[in-house]
Amino acid sequence: MKKVIRIVTVFGLLALTGVTACKNDKNDKVLTREIPFTKEGTLSIVRPTNDSLIATLDVEIAESEYETATGLMYRNSMEDHQAMLFIFDRESPLSFYMKNTQFPIDIIYLDKDLKIVEVYRDAKPFDPTPLPSGRPAKYVLEVNAGMVARWKLLPIDRAEFSRDKK
């Protein structure tokens, strides 16, 4: 009798493990599907000392809870003229990480007036280390790694942003 109970228990555990593995495989396929870039606005970076234009970017906007939580996760790349702009309801200290982001990026924190608060260059893919704004920020701009260096971005630089008409 004990032998029969052991066999039933073993088969039960094997069946449960198989069901769980199938369920996880199915979820992974749904969660890891690449999200295409959608242009929703334009952002320019300018140097206020001489009003020179540093860069103009097509931006995808992340402002809902789902969009801000997902950001650039599950994407393989982004073109150099593209960026993700996160917009929060209010200015506060923010912190981002790269847990499920597959390619290196530069992270630029901006205050309510679109002035630079903090910059992180070459944030490493899949790194769960927090990258805090240090001071209150309302916007976060994510661009391809190396763009901040290419633009020679300075702490005095600011952004100008406009949404596309729907």
SVG drawing of the C-alpha trace seen along z (x, -y; Angstrom):
<svg xmlns="http://www.w3.org/2000/svg" viewBox="-7 -83 38 85">
<polyline fill="none" stroke="black" stroke-width="0.4" points="0.0,0.0 2.8,-2.4 4.5,-1.6 1.3,-2.5 1.0,-5.8 4.6,-6.7 4.1,-6.0 0.9,-8.0 2.6,-10.9 5.6,-10.8 3.3,-10.8 1.2,-13.6 4.4,-15.7 5.6,-15.0 2.2,-16.0 2.1,-19.2 5.6,-20.1 4.8,-19.5 1.7,-21.7 3.6,-24.5 6.4,-24.4 3.9,-24.6 2.2,-27.5 5.4,-29.4 6.5,-28.7 3.2,-30.1 3.5,-33.3 7.1,-33.9 6.1,-33.9 3.5,-36.5 5.6,-38.7 8.7,-38.8 7.0,-39.8 8.8,-42.8 6.9,-46.1 7.2,-48.3 8.2,-52.0 5.3,-54.5 6.1,-58.1 3.8,-60.3 5.7,-63.5 8.9,-65.4 11.6,-66.5 14.4,-68.9 17.5,-69.4 18.8,-72.9 21.7,-74.7 20.3,-77.9 23.6,-79.9 23.4,-80.3 20.0,-78.8 21.7,-76.1 19.8,-73.0 21.7,-69.9 19.2,-67.2 15.7,-66.5 14.1,-63.2 10.9,-61.3 9.5,-60.2 7.2,-57.5 5.4,-58.6 5.0,-56.5 2.6,-58.0 0.1,-55.3 1.1,-52.9 1.6,-50.1 3.6,-52.2 5.9,-53.6 6.5,-50.1 7.3,-48.6 9.2,-51.4 11.8,-49.9 11.6,-46.4 11.2,-43.6 12.6,-45.6 15.7,-44.7 16.8,-48.1 15.9,-51.7 17.1,-54.0 19.3,-57.0 16.6,-59.5 14.1,-57.8 13.6,-58.1 11.2,-57.1 9.8,-60.0 8.3,-59.1 5.9,-61.7 4.9,-61.6 2.0,-63.4 4.2,-65.3 7.8,-66.1 9.4,-63.8 12.6,-61.7 12.6,-58.9 14.6,-55.8 14.9,-53.5 16.6,-50.2 17.5,-48.1 16.1,-44.7 14.4,-43.6 15.9,-46.1 17.9,-44.3 20.2,-47.1 22.3,-49.8 20.8,-53.3 21.5,-56.7 19.0,-57.9 18.3,-61.7 16.2,-62.9 14.4,-66.3 12.6,-68.5 9.2,-70.1 10.8,-72.9 12.5,-70.2 16.0,-71.1 18.5,-68.3 18.5,-66.9 20.7,-63.8 22.2,-61.8 23.3,-58.1 25.5,-57.1 25.6,-53.6 23.1,-51.9 23.8,-48.2 21.2,-45.8 19.5,-43.5 21.1,-45.3 18.6,-45.6 20.7,-48.3 18.6,-51.4 19.6,-54.6 18.1,-57.4 17.4,-61.0 19.0,-62.4 16.7,-65.4 13.0,-65.7 12.2,-65.0 9.0,-64.9 10.3,-63.5 12.8,-60.8 14.3,-60.6 15.8,-57.3 18.0,-57.3 20.5,-54.9 23.8,-54.6 26.4,-57.0 24.0,-59.7 24.8,-61.9 28.5,-61.8 27.9,-62.4 25.8,-65.5 28.3,-66.7 25.3,-67.2 25.8,-69.7 23.9,-70.2 22.7,-73.5 21.0,-72.0 17.2,-71.7 14.5,-70.0 11.5,-71.3 8.6,-68.9 5.5,-68.7 2.9,-66.0 1.8,-64.9 -1.9,-65.7 -4.1,-62.6"/>
</svg>
